[in-house]
């Protein structure tokens, strides 16, 4: 049985973009300033904030420029086991 998905991938992307935009604003940076500091084009930053679409490299560059790269480093580090089979699979790989 598949777990119920509360959000679509597009919705998740847009929420992530909104969080990043809020951090950019908290840091008192314009989109242009963030583009200059991150090496990501102004157009890419604008599109990301509007649609949630960006490359992983672009997101990483933005995270570094905003000093939130630790958040990316922690991504997927504390994923709970889905079921007992995953525990057994991991144990057998060791």
Number of C-alpha atoms within 10 A of each C-alpha: 3 4 5 6 7 8 10 9 11 12 13 13 18 18 16 16 22 17 13 20 20 13 16 19 12 9 12 11 15 13 19 15 13 21 20 13 15 20 13 21 15 17 12 17 24 17 14 22 22 13 16 21 19 18 12 9 10 18 21 18 20 22 19 16 18 17 12 15 15 10 10 13 10 9 9 8 8 7 7 9 10 8 8 8 10 12 12 10 10 10 9 8 6 5
